Amino acid sequence: QVQLVESGGGLVQPGGSLRLSCAASGSILSFYNMGWYRQAPGQQRELVATITKDAMINYVDSVKGRFTISRDGAKNTVDLQMNSLKFEDTAVYYCWAKYAFRPRDYWGQGTQVTVSS
């Protein structure tokens, strides 16, 4: 059974940095696409950043220039380096992954990121 496990969330002051990591277990195949979504209270889940096996990267406009996504395809891991954090980055961050040519989405359990002074 495939599982995605996130780590690295926490409390940080505005302008600070956090690094989120996600590791997949139970998968013998490399995911084609991996990334991060987030959901703030009372809001819909939104895409933050994704990266394909071919290193095609997509960011939501609000994090461009501040967040950097990276992955290790051989290990099925994906990281999100978050710099210059803002109050509005506060949310539960979810790791996401998808195999090529398969409809199913895989999700982690979520990790809380709180930006507060």
ABEGO torsion letter per residue (X at the ends): XBBBBBBGBEBBBBGBBBBBBBBBBGBABBBABBEBBBBBBGBBBBBABBBBAAGBBBBBAAABGABBBBBBAAAGBBBBBBBGBBAAABBBBBBBBBBBGBABBBBBAEBBBBBBX
